[in-house]
Amino acid sequence: MKINAKTGHDIQELKRLRKKVDEIDDEIISMLGKRQSMVKSIGKIKKCNGVNILSTARERQILKRILLKGKKNKIDLEFIDRVYWVIFKNPRKVQRLV
């Protein structure tokens, strides 16, 4: 199969873009790890002070802020909403184990 110059360039561009996506995925994982570490610290403080783990008001506050950022960045708001509700589940679990 003969590859013309444009197709060869497109394949190289595809590889370059995929590499960038991989780097972003790595950053996301790193940030989630940092977030989880903060959540553990928050859980310890909550436990020492008898504060309830679940804070729906705080979750709504975060979601409102994140959705505004998503809108400014033209990201599907339903996608952000779904992702963050999954993210919110983890701290509840982590803080219960502290």
Secondary structure, 3 states (H helix, E strand, C coil): CCCCHHHHHHHHHHHHHHHHHHHHHHHHHHHHHHHHHHHHHHHHHHHHCCCCCCCHHHHHHHHHHHHHHHHHCCCCHHHHHHHHHHHHHHHHHHHHHC
